[in-house]
Amino acid sequence: MESLALVVSIILAIVMFSGPIGIILTINPIWKATLKVPALWYARRALITLLAIVGTVMGFLVLFSGIPFIASLMVISGVILNVIAIRLEYQIGKFNRRGTPGTPGASEL
């Protein structure tokens, strides 16, 4: 039974902490620091995308498995934070203020 509790805690930790980690990696000082090294910038972007995808998919799997209300609120908050991290990274739904490389009119690396 301890191993089942460990697996559940690991899954919930991934869902809960992938969003805040992604948001921390998208703040301006880190974004500007990694922009100086193109390989680091693309690695950071890939890490944020991977964390958000894994956290969101695992969150929906846990959410639809029939968990108690409080645990479902934790999972929903983790999924929302993952969506916010993706929106911050890819500048979805607003003007591209950062001049993300690879977009038309933006400064290139």
Buried (B, 14 or more C-beta within 10 A) or exposed (E): EEEEEEEEEEBBEBBBBBBBBBBEBBEEEEBEEBBEEEEEBBEBBEEBBEBBEBBBEBBBEBBEEEBEEEBBEBBBBBBEBBBBBBBBBBBEEEEEEBEBBEEEEEEEE
